[in-house]
Amino acid sequence: MSERKQILFVINPISGGKRKTSFKKQVLDVLDLQKFDPTFQQTARPNHAYEIGLQAVQEGYDAVIAVGGDGTINELGSALVGSGIPLGIIPEGSGNGLALYLGIPMNEAAAIRRINRFESIEVDCGVINDRRFFNIAGLGFDASVSENFANENIRGPLGYMKSVFNVLSKYQPAHYKLTIDGKVYERQAFMISVANSPQYGNNAYIAPQASVNDGILDVCIVHKFPLYILPKMIFHLFNKSADQSSYVEIIPGKSIEIEVDAASPVHVDGEPIELGDKLNISIMPKAIKIIC
């Protein structure tokens, strides 16, 4: 019998507001233990998953599995880029955008069974001021929502919707200067999302045509719109038709620079960060393998 593959499950205990106390038992029940030798580690603080991922690369694991949401995937993926070690996903977040796009089951046991197949695809990685992202990065309204949500005591979709309405009541669009593959655009925008994958999460599609392995990022500019249009905008998001709205402009590109009049919040795979008033964004084609 061939030697078992060493795989590390990295568990974010607070992602998605879900308890994960029985997760280890679930893995031992469902994972093919003749093929895999699992190890488990919990994250204890922000950026801990990134540190664990770097250590896993040094220790030569055969795969690392993110048990959490897009933020956990971001930290582990950022550590694994270029290592050749595949990343697995057990979706346990509030939105699970990348997992939904890749067709990874939301059911825990079914997602673990996917790992038994051990099949992977190569996925592009976006880079924004040296920070990596695999799903969507953005600034403006959605970044302000991410910042509000990070401080919200309610997790999951309900907490996210609460943050949306908190921010919406006082949010003002901003002026942006974008340079996309050498062409300059000046826009007054509600928000700008740079999409590697089509959706934020919960099947809300901001860039319906985006693909994680086409070597291109989709720059989604949402123009200022009257508030009475909001229900229609939400319909477009969940109907995979945002690109058909007259208030949405999508420009594909590989080399992107965004300047904003004043530094504003930025989110990277849903996690709010401060990056200043000038963003340089590029793409690393086929940077990581993801089990799906």
MIDOSE-1310 file (N, C-alpha, C; in nm, 2 decimals, decimal comma, always signed):
residues 292
mser	+0,09/-0,12/+0,00/+0,00/+0,00/+0,00/+0,09/+0,12/+0,00; +0,05/+0,22/-0,09/+0,13/+0,35/-0,09/+0,12/+0,43/+0,04; +0,21/+0,51/+0,06/+0,21/+0,59/+0,18/+0,09/+0,69/+0,18; +0,03/+0,71/+0,30/-0,09/+0,80/+0,30/-0,04/+0,95/+0,28
kqil	-0,13/+1,02/+0,22/-0,10/+1,17/+0,20/-0,12/+1,24/+0,33; -0,03/+1,33/+0,36/-0,04/+1,41/+0,49/-0,12/+1,54/+0,45; -0,24/+1,55/+0,52/-0,32/+1,67/+0,49/-0,35/+1,74/+0,62; -0,34/+1,87/+0,61/-0,36/+1,96/+0,73/-0,50/+2,03/+0,72
fvin	-0,59/+2,01/+0,81/-0,71/+2,09/+0,82/-0,69/+2,21/+0,91; -0,71/+2,33/+0,85/-0,69/+2,45/+0,93/-0,83/+2,51/+0,96; -0,87/+2,51/+1,08/-1,01/+2,54/+1,12/-1,02/+2,68/+1,18; -1,10/+2,76/+1,12/-1,14/+2,89/+1,18/-1,26/+2,87/+1,27
pisg	-1,24/+2,88/+1,40/-1,35/+2,84/+1,49/-1,47/+2,94/+1,49; -1,45/+3,06/+1,44/-1,56/+3,16/+1,45/-1,62/+3,20/+1,31; -1,56/+3,14/+1,20/-1,61/+3,18/+1,07/-1,76/+3,14/+1,05; -1,84/+3,23/+0,99/-1,98/+3,20/+0,96/-2,07/+3,19/+1,08
gkrk	-2,02/+3,22/+1,20/-2,10/+3,20/+1,32/-2,14/+3,06/+1,35; -2,06/+2,96/+1,29/-2,10/+2,82/+1,31/-2,00/+2,75/+1,41; -2,06/+2,67/+1,49/-1,98/+2,59/+1,58/-1,92/+2,47/+1,51; -1,79/+2,44/+1,54/-1,72/+2,34/+1,46/-1,67/+2,23/+1,56
tsfk	-1,73/+2,21/+1,67/-1,68/+2,12/+1,77/-1,68/+1,98/+1,73; -1,77/+1,94/+1,63/-1,78/+1,80/+1,59/-1,71/+1,78/+1,45; -1,63/+1,88/+1,41/-1,57/+1,87/+1,27/-1,47/+1,76/+1,26; -1,39/+1,75/+1,36/-1,28/+1,65/+1,36/-1,34/+1,51/+1,35
kqvl	-1,45/+1,48/+1,42/-1,51/+1,35/+1,42/-1,57/+1,33/+1,28; -1,63/+1,44/+1,22/-1,69/+1,43/+1,09/-1,58/+1,39/+0,98; -1,46/+1,45/+0,99/-1,35/+1,41/+0,90/-1,31/+1,27/+0,92; -1,30/+1,22/+1,04/-1,26/+1,09/+1,07/-1,36/+0,98/+1,02
dvld	-1,49/+1,03/+1,02/-1,59/+0,94/+0,97/-1,60/+0,93/+0,82; -1,57/+1,05/+0,75/-1,59/+1,06/+0,61/-1,47/+1,05/+0,52; -1,36/+1,10/+0,57/-1,23/+1,10/+0,49/-1,18/+0,96/+0,47; -1,13/+0,93/+0,36/-1,07/+0,80/+0,33/-0,93/+0,79/+0,40
lqkf	-0,94/+0,72/+0,52/-0,82/+0,72/+0,60/-0,71/+0,62/+0,55; -0,75/+0,54/+0,45/-0,65/+0,46/+0,38/-0,56/+0,54/+0,29; -0,62/+0,65/+0,24/-0,54/+0,74/+0,15/-0,48/+0,86/+0,22; -0,54/+0,90/+0,33/-0,50/+1,03/+0,39/-0,48/+1,02/+0,54
dptf	-0,38/+1,09/+0,58/-0,35/+1,10/+0,73/-0,37/+1,25/+0,77; -0,49/+1,27/+0,83/-0,52/+1,41/+0,86/-0,46/+1,47/+0,99; -0,43/+1,59/+0,99/-0,38/+1,67/+1,11/-0,48/+1,79/+1,12; -0,50/+1,84/+1,24/-0,59/+1,95/+1,26/-0,53/+2,06/+1,34
qqta	-0,56/+2,18/+1,30/-0,51/+2,30/+1,37/-0,61/+2,41/+1,37; -0,63/+2,48/+1,48/-0,73/+2,59/+1,48/-0,66/+2,72/+1,48; -0,72/+2,82/+1,41/-0,67/+2,96/+1,41/-0,71/+3,03/+1,54; -0,63/+3,11/+1,59/-0,65/+3,18/+1,72/-0,66/+3,33/+1,70
rpnh	-0,62/+3,39/+1,58/-0,62/+3,53/+1,57/-0,61/+3,57/+1,42; -0,63/+3,69/+1,38/-0,62/+3,73/+1,24/-0,48/+3,70/+1,20; -0,46/+3,66/+1,07/-0,34/+3,63/+1,01/-0,27/+3,49/+1,05; -0,34/+3,43/+1,15/-0,28/+3,30/+1,20/-0,28/+3,19/+1,09
ayei	-0,39/+3,19/+1,01/-0,40/+3,09/+0,90/-0,28/+3,11/+0,81; -0,24/+3,23/+0,78/-0,13/+3,26/+0,69/+0,00/+3,20/+0,75; +0,02/+3,22/+0,88/+0,14/+3,17/+0,95/+0,14/+3,01/+0,94; +0,02/+2,96/+0,97/+0,01/+2,81/+0,96/+0,04/+2,76/+0,82
glqa	-0,01/+2,83/+0,72/+0,01/+2,79/+0,58/+0,16/+2,79/+0,55; +0,23/+2,89/+0,59/+0,38/+2,90/+0,56/+0,45/+2,78/+0,63; +0,41/+2,75/+0,75/+0,47/+2,64/+0,83/+0,44/+2,51/+0,75; +0,31/+2,49/+0,70/+0,28/+2,37/+0,63/+0,36/+2,35/+0,50
vqeg	+0,39/+2,46/+0,44/+0,48/+2,45/+0,32/+0,62/+2,40/+0,36; +0,67/+2,46/+0,47/+0,80/+2,41/+0,52/+0,80/+2,27/+0,56; +0,69/+2,22/+0,61/+0,68/+2,08/+0,66/+0,64/+1,98/+0,55; +0,61/+2,04/+0,43/+0,59/+1,95/+0,31/+0,46/+1,87/+0,31
ydav	+0,35/+1,93/+0,36/+0,22/+1,86/+0,36/+0,18/+1,84/+0,21; +0,10/+1,74/+0,19/+0,05/+1,71/+0,05/-0,07/+1,79/+0,02; -0,14/+1,85/+0,12/-0,25/+1,94/+0,09/-0,28/+2,01/+0,22; -0,34/+2,13/+0,21/-0,39/+2,21/+0,32/-0,53/+2,24/+0,30
iavg	-0,62/+2,22/+0,40/-0,76/+2,24/+0,38/-0,81/+2,36/+0,47; -0,87/+2,46/+0,40/-0,93/+2,57/+0,47/-1,07/+2,54/+0,52; -1,09/+2,54/+0,65/-1,22/+2,51/+0,71/-1,27/+2,65/+0,76; -1,33/+2,72/+0,67/-1,37/+2,86/+0,71/-1,43/+2,93/+0,58
gdgt	-1,43/+3,06/+0,58/-1,48/+3,14/+0,47/-1,37/+3,19/+0,38; -1,41/+3,29/+0,30/-1,32/+3,35/+0,20/-1,19/+3,41/+0,27; -1,21/+3,46/+0,39/-1,09/+3,52/+0,46/-0,99/+3,41/+0,50; -1,04/+3,30/+0,54/-0,95/+3,19/+0,58/-0,88/+3,13/+0,45
inel	-0,96/+3,12/+0,34/-0,90/+3,08/+0,22/-0,80/+3,17/+0,17; -0,82/+3,30/+0,19/-0,73/+3,41/+0,14/-0,59/+3,39/+0,21; -0,60/+3,37/+0,35/-0,47/+3,36/+0,42/-0,40/+3,24/+0,39; -0,46/+3,12/+0,38/-0,39/+3,00/+0,35/-0,35/+3,00/+0,20
gsal	-0,43/+3,05/+0,11/-0,39/+3,05/-0,03/-0,27/+3,14/-0,05; -0,27/+3,25/+0,02/-0,16/+3,35/+0,01/-0,03/+3,28/+0,05; -0,03/+3,19/+0,15/+0,09/+3,12/+0,19/+0,13/+3,01/+0,10; +0,03/+2,95/+0,03/+0,06/+2,83/-0,06/+0,09/+2,87/-0,20
vgsg	+0,07/+2,99/-0,25/+0,10/+3,03/-0,38/+0,24/+3,00/-0,42; +0,26/+2,93/-0,53/+0,39/+2,90/-0,58/+0,45/+2,77/-0,52; +0,39/+2,71/-0,42/+0,44/+2,60/-0,35/+0,41/+2,46/-0,42; +0,30/+2,47/-0,50/+0,26/+2,34/-0,56/+0,17/+2,26/-0,47
iplg	+0,15/+2,30/-0,35/+0,07/+2,23/-0,25/-0,08/+2,27/-0,27; -0,17/+2,18/-0,30/-0,31/+2,22/-0,33/-0,38/+2,26/-0,20; -0,48/+2,35/-0,22/-0,56/+2,40/-0,12/-0,70/+2,34/-0,13; -0,75/+2,28/-0,02/-0,89/+2,23/-0,02/-0,97/+2,33/+0,06
iipe	-1,11/+2,32/+0,03/-1,20/+2,41/+0,10/-1,32/+2,33/+0,16; -1,34/+2,35/+0,29/-1,47/+2,31/+0,35/-1,54/+2,44/+0,38; -1,64/+2,48/+0,31/-1,70/+2,61/+0,32/-1,78/+2,63/+0,45; -1,73/+2,72/+0,54/-1,79/+2,75/+0,67/-1,80/+2,90/+0,69
gsgn	-1,80/+2,98/+0,59/-1,80/+3,12/+0,60/-1,94/+3,18/+0,59; -1,95/+3,31/+0,59/-2,08/+3,38/+0,58/-2,12/+3,39/+0,44; -2,03/+3,39/+0,34/-2,07/+3,41/+0,20/-2,02/+3,29/+0,11; -1,90/+3,24/+0,14/-1,85/+3,13/+0,06/-1,84/+3,15/-0,09
glal	-1,80/+3,27/-0,13/-1,81/+3,30/-0,27/-1,73/+3,21/-0,36; -1,60/+3,19/-0,33/-1,51/+3,11/-0,41/-1,56/+2,96/-0,42; -1,60/+2,91/-0,30/-1,65/+2,77/-0,30/-1,77/+2,75/-0,38; -1,87/+2,84/-0,37/-1,99/+2,83/-0,45/-1,96/+2,84/-0,60
ylgi	-1,87/+2,92/-0,64/-1,83/+2,93/-0,78/-1,77/+2,80/-0,83; -1,68/+2,74/-0,75/-1,61/+2,62/-0,78/-1,70/+2,50/-0,77; -1,82/+2,51/-0,72/-1,91/+2,40/-0,71/-1,88/+2,31/-0,60; -1,81/+2,36/-0,50/-1,78/+2,28/-0,38/-1,90/+2,27/-0,29
pmne	-1,94/+2,16/-0,25/-2,07/+2,14/-0,17/-2,07/+2,22/-0,04; -2,18/+2,28/-0,01/-2,20/+2,36/+0,12/-2,21/+2,26/+0,23; -2,26/+2,14/+0,20/-2,27/+2,03/+0,30/-2,13/+1,98/+0,35; -2,11/+1,98/+0,48/-1,97/+1,95/+0,53/-1,93/+1,81/+0,49
aaai	-2,01/+1,71/+0,50/-1,97/+1,57/+0,47/-1,94/+1,56/+0,32; -2,03/+1,62/+0,24/-2,01/+1,62/+0,09/-1,88/+1,69/+0,05; -1,84/+1,80/+0,12/-1,72/+1,87/+0,09/-1,60/+1,79/+0,12; -1,61/+1,71/+0,24/-1,50/+1,63/+0,27/-1,48/+1,51/+0,17
rrin	-1,59/+1,46/+0,12/-1,59/+1,35/+0,02/-1,52/+1,40/-0,11; -1,53/+1,53/-0,14/-1,46/+1,59/-0,25/-1,31/+1,57/-0,24; -1,26/+1,59/-0,11/-1,12/+1,58/-0,09/-1,07/+1,44/-0,12; -1,16/+1,34/-0,09/-1,12/+1,20/-0,12/-1,08/+1,18/-0,27
rfes	-1,15/+1,25/-0,36/-1,12/+1,24/-0,50/-0,98/+1,30/-0,53; -0,94/+1,40/-0,46/-0,81/+1,47/-0,47/-0,78/+1,52/-0,61; -0,89/+1,58/-0,67/-0,88/+1,64/-0,80/-0,87/+1,79/-0,79; -0,78/+1,86/-0,86/-0,77/+2,00/-0,84/-0,76/+2,07/-0,98
ievd	-0,79/+2,20/-0,97/-0,77/+2,29/-1,09/-0,67/+2,40/-1,05; -0,61/+2,46/-1,15/-0,52/+2,57/-1,13/-0,60/+2,70/-1,14; -0,58/+2,79/-1,04/-0,66/+2,91/-1,02/-0,56/+3,03/-1,02; -0,61/+3,14/-1,08/-0,53/+3,27/-1,08/-0,54/+3,33/-0,94
cgvi	-0,44/+3,42/-0,92/-0,44/+3,50/-0,80/-0,42/+3,64/-0,83; -0,51/+3,73/-0,78/-0,50/+3,87/-0,79/-0,40/+3,92/-0,69; -0,34/+4,04/-0,72/-0,25/+4,10/-0,62/-0,28/+4,25/-0,62; -0,31/+4,30/-0,50/-0,34/+4,44/-0,48/-0,25/+4,50/-0,37
ndrr	-0,15/+4,59/-0,42/-0,05/+4,64/-0,33/+0,02/+4,53/-0,25; +0,06/+4,43/-0,31/+0,13/+4,31/-0,25/+0,04/+4,22/-0,17; -0,09/+4,25/-0,16/-0,18/+4,16/-0,09/-0,25/+4,07/-0,19; -0,25/+3,94/-0,17/-0,31/+3,85/-0,27/-0,46/+3,83/-0,24
ffni	-0,53/+3,81/-0,35/-0,67/+3,77/-0,34/-0,71/+3,67/-0,44; -0,81/+3,59/-0,41/-0,85/+3,48/-0,50/-1,00/+3,49/-0,55; -1,08/+3,57/-0,48/-1,22/+3,59/-0,51/-1,24/+3,73/-0,57; -1,26/+3,83/-0,48/-1,29/+3,97/-0,52/-1,22/+4,06/-0,42
aglg	-1,16/+4,17/-0,47/-1,11/+4,28/-0,39/-1,19/+4,40/-0,44; -1,20/+4,50/-0,35/-1,28/+4,62/-0,39/-1,27/+4,73/-0,30; -1,32/+4,85/-0,34/-1,32/+4,97/-0,26/-1,45/+5,04/-0,29; -1,49/+5,13/-0,19/-1,61/+5,20/-0,20/-1,71/+5,13/-0,11
fdas	-1,84/+5,12/-0,16/-1,95/+5,07/-0,07/-1,92/+4,94/-0,01; -1,88/+4,84/-0,10/-1,87/+4,70/-0,04/-1,76/+4,69/+0,06; -1,65/+4,77/+0,04/-1,54/+4,77/+0,14/-1,59/+4,83/+0,27; -1,67/+4,94/+0,26/-1,73/+5,00/+0,38/-1,82/+4,90/+0,46
vsen	-1,90/+4,82/+0,38/-1,98/+4,72/+0,44/-1,89/+4,61/+0,51; -1,78/+4,57/+0,44/-1,69/+4,47/+0,50/-1,64/+4,52/+0,64; -1,60/+4,65/+0,64/-1,55/+4,71/+0,76/-1,65/+4,71/+0,87; -1,78/+4,75/+0,83/-1,89/+4,75/+0,93/-1,92/+4,61/+0,98
fane	-1,91/+4,51/+0,89/-1,95/+4,37/+0,92/-1,84/+4,31/+1,01; -1,71/+4,35/+0,99/-1,60/+4,30/+1,08/-1,63/+4,34/+1,23; -1,70/+4,45/+1,25/-1,73/+4,50/+1,38/-1,87/+4,46/+1,43; -1,94/+4,38/+1,35/-2,08/+4,34/+1,38/-2,08/+4,22/+1,47
nirg	-2,17/+4,22/+1,57/-2,17/+4,10/+1,66/-2,26/+3,99/+1,60; -2,33/+4,01/+1,49/-2,41/+3,91/+1,43/-2,33/+3,86/+1,30; -2,30/+3,73/+1,30/-2,23/+3,68/+1,18/-2,33/+3,62/+1,08; -2,28/+3,57/+0,97/-2,37/+3,51/+0,87/-2,44/+3,61/+0,78
plgy	-2,53/+3,56/+0,69/-2,60/+3,65/+0,60/-2,68/+3,76/+0,67; -2,74/+3,73/+0,78/-2,83/+3,83/+0,85/-2,74/+3,95/+0,90; -2,62/+3,92/+0,96/-2,53/+4,02/+1,00/-2,48/+4,11/+0,88; -2,46/+4,04/+0,77/-2,41/+4,11/+0,65/-2,52/+4,21/+0,60
mksv	-2,64/+4,16/+0,59/-2,75/+4,25/+0,55/-2,77/+4,37/+0,64; -2,75/+4,34/+0,77/-2,76/+4,45/+0,87/-2,65/+4,56/+0,84; -2,53/+4,51/+0,81/-2,42/+4,60/+0,77/-2,45/+4,68/+0,65; -2,51/+4,61/+0,55/-2,54/+4,68/+0,42/-2,63/+4,80/+0,45
fnvl	-2,74/+4,78/+0,53/-2,83/+4,89/+0,55/-2,77/+5,00/+0,64; -2,68/+4,96/+0,74/-2,61/+5,05/+0,82/-2,53/+5,15/+0,73; -2,46/+5,10/+0,64/-2,37/+5,18/+0,55/-2,45/+5,26/+0,45; -2,55/+5,19/+0,39/-2,63/+5,26/+0,29/-2,69/+5,39/+0,33
skyq	-2,73/+5,40/+0,46/-2,80/+5,52/+0,51/-2,71/+5,64/+0,50; -2,58/+5,63/+0,51/-2,49/+5,75/+0,51/-2,38/+5,75/+0,41; -2,38/+5,65/+0,31/-2,27/+5,64/+0,22/-2,27/+5,74/+0,10; -2,16/+5,79/+0,07/-2,15/+5,89/-0,04/-2,05/+5,83/-0,15
pahy	-2,09/+5,83/-0,28/-2,00/+5,79/-0,39/-1,87/+5,87/-0,39; -1,77/+5,82/-0,45/-1,64/+5,89/-0,46/-1,59/+5,90/-0,60; -1,49/+5,99/-0,62/-1,43/+6,00/-0,76/-1,30/+5,91/-0,77; -1,29/+5,84/-0,88/-1,18/+5,75/-0,90/-1,12/+5,77/-1,03
klti	-0,99/+5,76/-1,04/-0,91/+5,76/-1,16/-0,86/+5,62/-1,18; -0,90/+5,55/-1,29/-0,85/+5,41/-1,31/-0,77/+5,41/-1,44; -0,66/+5,33/-1,43/-0,58/+5,31/-1,55/-0,58/+5,15/-1,57; -0,64/+5,11/-1,67/-0,66/+4,96/-1,70/-0,59/+4,93/-1,83
dgkv	-0,48/+4,85/-1,82/-0,40/+4,81/-1,93/-0,36/+4,94/-2,02; -0,32/+5,05/-1,95/-0,27/+5,17/-2,01/-0,38/+5,27/-2,05; -0,51/+5,23/-2,04/-0,61/+5,33/-2,08/-0,67/+5,39/-1,95; -0,69/+5,52/-1,95/-0,73/+5,60/-1,83/-0,88/+5,62/-1,84
yerq	-0,95/+5,60/-1,72/-1,09/+5,62/-1,70/-1,11/+5,71/-1,58; -1,19/+5,81/-1,59/-1,23/+5,89/-1,47/-1,38/+5,86/-1,44; -1,41/+5,82/-1,31/-1,54/+5,78/-1,28/-1,59/+5,83/-1,14; -1,71/+5,87/-1,13/-1,78/+5,89/-1,00/-1,85/+5,76/-0,98
afmi	-1,81/+5,69/-0,87/-1,86/+5,55/-0,86/-1,91/+5,53/-0,72; -2,01/+5,44/-0,71/-2,07/+5,39/-0,58/-1,97/+5,29/-0,52; -1,91/+5,21/-0,61/-1,81/+5,12/-0,56/-1,73/+5,06/-0,68; -1,62/+5,00/-0,66/-1,54/+4,93/-0,76/-1,50/+4,80/-0,71
svan	-1,53/+4,69/-0,78/-1,49/+4,56/-0,74/-1,40/+4,50/-0,85; -1,29/+4,44/-0,81/-1,20/+4,38/-0,90/-1,21/+4,23/-0,88; -1,27/+4,16/-0,98/-1,32/+4,03/-0,96/-1,23/+3,93/-1,03; -1,19/+3,83/-0,96/-1,12/+3,71/-1,01/-1,23/+3,60/-1,04
spqy	-1,32/+3,59/-0,94/-1,43/+3,50/-0,96/-1,56/+3,58/-0,97; -1,67/+3,53/-1,01/-1,79/+3,61/-1,05/-1,87/+3,66/-0,93; -1,86/+3,60/-0,81/-1,95/+3,64/-0,70/-1,89/+3,67/-0,57; -1,96/+3,76/-0,50/-1,91/+3,79/-0,36/-1,93/+3,67/-0,27
gnna	-2,04/+3,60/-0,28/-2,09/+3,50/-0,19/-2,24/+3,50/-0,19; -2,29/+3,39/-0,13/-2,44/+3,38/-0,12/-2,51/+3,39/-0,26; -2,43/+3,36/-0,37/-2,48/+3,36/-0,50/-2,52/+3,50/-0,55; -2,45/+3,61/-0,50/-2,46/+3,74/-0,55/-2,35/+3,77/-0,65
yiap	-2,38/+3,77/-0,78/-2,29/+3,78/-0,89/-2,26/+3,92/-0,93; -2,15/+3,98/-0,90/-2,11/+4,11/-0,94/-2,05/+4,11/-1,08; -1,98/+4,00/-1,12/-1,91/+3,99/-1,25/-1,94/+3,86/-1,31; -2,06/+3,85/-1,37/-2,11/+3,71/-1,42/-2,02/+3,64/-1,51
qasv	-1,93/+3,72/-1,59/-1,85/+3,65/-1,69/-1,71/+3,62/-1,64; -1,68/+3,66/-1,51/-1,54/+3,64/-1,46/-1,51/+3,49/-1,45; -1,38/+3,46/-1,47/-1,33/+3,32/-1,45/-1,20/+3,32/-1,37; -1,19/+3,22/-1,29/-1,07/+3,21/-1,20/-0,94/+3,16/-1,28
ndgi	-0,96/+3,12/-1,40/-0,84/+3,07/-1,47/-0,82/+3,12/-1,61; -0,87/+3,25/-1,64/-0,85/+3,31/-1,77/-0,74/+3,41/-1,78; -0,67/+3,43/-1,67/-0,56/+3,53/-1,67/-0,60/+3,67/-1,67; -0,73/+3,70/-1,64/-0,78/+3,84/-1,65/-0,86/+3,87/-1,53
ldvc	-0,86/+3,99/-1,49/-0,95/+4,04/-1,38/-1,06/+4,13/-1,44; -1,18/+4,12/-1,38/-1,29/+4,20/-1,43/-1,30/+4,32/-1,33; -1,28/+4,44/-1,38/-1,30/+4,56/-1,30/-1,45/+4,61/-1,32; -1,52/+4,59/-1,21/-1,67/+4,62/-1,21/-1,69/+4,76/-1,14
ivhk	-1,73/+4,86/-1,22/-1,76/+4,99/-1,17/-1,91/+5,01/-1,16; -1,95/+5,02/-1,03/-2,10/+5,05/-1,01/-2,11/+5,20/-1,00; -2,18/+5,26/-1,09/-2,20/+5,40/-1,09/-2,30/+5,45/-0,99; -2,30/+5,57/-0,95/-2,40/+5,63/-0,86/-2,54/+5,60/-0,92
fply	-2,63/+5,55/-0,83/-2,77/+5,53/-0,88/-2,87/+5,58/-0,78; -2,99/+5,61/-0,82/-3,09/+5,66/-0,73/-3,14/+5,54/-0,64; -3,17/+5,58/-0,52/-3,20/+5,47/-0,42/-3,32/+5,39/-0,46; -3,42/+5,44/-0,54/-3,53/+5,36/-0,58/-3,49/+5,25/-0,67
ilpk	-3,37/+5,26/-0,73/-3,32/+5,15/-0,82/-3,27/+5,03/-0,74; -3,24/+5,05/-0,61/-3,18/+4,94/-0,53/-3,24/+4,81/-0,55; -3,37/+4,79/-0,54/-3,43/+4,66/-0,55/-3,39/+4,59/-0,69; -3,39/+4,68/-0,79/-3,35/+4,62/-0,93/-3,20/+4,58/-0,93
mifh	-3,12/+4,66/-0,86/-2,98/+4,63/-0,85/-2,96/+4,50/-0,78; -3,03/+4,48/-0,67/-3,02/+4,35/-0,60/-3,07/+4,24/-0,68; -3,18/+4,26/-0,76/-3,23/+4,15/-0,85/-3,12/+4,11/-0,95; -3,05/+4,21/-1,01/-2,94/+4,19/-1,11/-2,83/+4,10/-1,04
lfnk	-2,80/+4,13/-0,92/-2,69/+4,06/-0,85/-2,72/+3,91/-0,84; -2,85/+3,88/-0,80/-2,89/+3,74/-0,77/-2,94/+3,67/-0,90; -2,96/+3,75/-1,01/-3,00/+3,69/-1,13/-2,89/+3,67/-1,23; -2,76/+3,69/-1,18/-2,64/+3,68/-1,27/-2,65/+3,78/-1,39
sadq	-2,71/+3,90/-1,37/-2,72/+3,99/-1,48/-2,67/+4,13/-1,45; -2,58/+4,14/-1,35/-2,53/+4,27/-1,32/-2,47/+4,34/-1,44; -2,41/+4,26/-1,53/-2,34/+4,32/-1,64/-2,44/+4,38/-1,74; -2,57/+4,35/-1,72/-2,68/+4,41/-1,81/-2,74/+4,54/-1,75
ssyv	-2,70/+4,58/-1,63/-2,75/+4,70/-1,57/-2,68/+4,82/-1,64; -2,75/+4,93/-1,66/-2,69/+5,05/-1,72/-2,61/+5,12/-1,61; -2,62/+5,08/-1,49/-2,54/+5,14/-1,38/-2,41/+5,06/-1,35; -2,39/+4,96/-1,42/-2,27/+4,87/-1,40/-2,18/+4,87/-1,53
eiip	-2,05/+4,90/-1,51/-1,96/+4,90/-1,63/-1,85/+4,80/-1,59; -1,82/+4,70/-1,68/-1,72/+4,60/-1,65/-1,61/+4,61/-1,75; -1,49/+4,63/-1,71/-1,37/+4,64/-1,80/-1,27/+4,54/-1,76; -1,24/+4,44/-1,85/-1,14/+4,34/-1,82/-1,00/+4,40/-1,83
gksi	-0,91/+4,35/-1,75/-0,77/+4,40/-1,75/-0,67/+4,31/-1,68; -0,55/+4,33/-1,70/-0,44/+4,25/-1,63/-0,36/+4,34/-1,54; -0,34/+4,47/-1,58/-0,26/+4,57/-1,50/-0,35/+4,69/-1,47; -0,38/+4,71/-1,35/-0,48/+4,81/-1,31/-0,43/+4,90/-1,20
eiev	-0,45/+5,02/-1,22/-0,41/+5,12/-1,11/-0,54/+5,20/-1,08; -0,57/+5,21/-0,95/-0,69/+5,29/-0,91/-0,64/+5,40/-0,81; -0,68/+5,53/-0,84/-0,65/+5,64/-0,75/-0,78/+5,69/-0,70; -0,79/+5,72/-0,57/-0,91/+5,78/-0,51/-0,87/+5,91/-0,44
daas	-0,96/+6,01/-0,44/-0,93/+6,14/-0,38/-0,88/+6,13/-0,24; -0,94/+6,04/-0,16/-0,90/+6,03/-0,02/-0,89/+5,88/+0,01; -0,80/+5,84/+0,10/-0,78/+5,70/+0,13/-0,92/+5,65/+0,19; -0,96/+5,53/+0,14/-1,09/+5,47/+0,18/-1,07/+5,33/+0,21
pvhv	-1,16/+5,26/+0,28/-1,14/+5,12/+0,31/-1,14/+5,04/+0,18; -1,06/+4,93/+0,19/-1,05/+4,83/+0,08/-1,08/+4,70/+0,14; -1,14/+4,61/+0,07/-1,16/+4,47/+0,12/-1,08/+4,38/+0,02; -1,03/+4,28/+0,08/-0,96/+4,17/+0,01/-1,02/+4,04/+0,05
dgep	-1,10/+3,98/-0,05/-1,18/+3,86/-0,02/-1,26/+3,88/+0,10; -1,32/+4,00/+0,11/-1,42/+4,03/+0,22/-1,36/+4,08/+0,35; -1,22/+4,08/+0,36/-1,16/+4,13/+0,48/-1,12/+4,27/+0,46; -1,16/+4,37/+0,55/-1,13/+4,51/+0,54/-0,98/+4,54/+0,57
ielg	-0,91/+4,62/+0,49/-0,78/+4,66/+0,52/-0,76/+4,80/+0,47; -0,65/+4,87/+0,52/-0,62/+5,00/+0,48/-0,50/+4,99/+0,38; -0,52/+5,05/+0,26/-0,41/+5,04/+0,16/-0,37/+5,18/+0,10; -0,43/+5,28/+0,16/-0,40/+5,42/+0,11/-0,48/+5,46/-0,01
dkln	-0,44/+5,56/-0,08/-0,53/+5,62/-0,19/-0,48/+5,58/-0,33; -0,39/+5,49/-0,34/-0,34/+5,45/-0,47/-0,32/+5,30/-0,47; -0,39/+5,23/-0,56/-0,39/+5,08/-0,56/-0,33/+5,03/-0,69; -0,23/+4,94/-0,68/-0,17/+4,88/-0,80/-0,22/+4,73/-0,80
isim	-0,28/+4,69/-0,90/-0,35/+4,56/-0,90/-0,30/+4,48/-1,03; -0,26/+4,35/-1,01/-0,22/+4,27/-1,12/-0,27/+4,13/-1,09; -0,23/+4,04/-1,19/-0,28/+3,90/-1,18/-0,16/+3,80/-1,20; -0,16/+3,70/-1,12/-0,07/+3,59/-1,13/-0,14/+3,47/-1,19
pkai	-0,13/+3,44/-1,32/-0,21/+3,33/-1,37/-0,17/+3,19/-1,31; -0,27/+3,11/-1,29/-0,25/+2,97/-1,24/-0,15/+2,96/-1,13; -0,18/+3,04/-1,03/-0,08/+3,05/-0,92/-0,10/+2,95/-0,81; -0,21/+2,88/-0,81/-0,24/+2,79/-0,70/-0,33/+2,68/-0,75
kiic	-0,32/+2,56/-0,69/-0,41/+2,45/-0,72/-0,52/+2,45/-0,61; -0,64/+2,43/-0,65/-0,75/+2,42/-0,55/-0,83/+2,29/-0,58; -0,84/+2,21/-0,47/-0,92/+2,08/-0,48/-1,07/+2,11/-0,49; -1,13/+2,06/-0,60/-1,27/+2,08/-0,61/-1,34/+1,97/-0,69
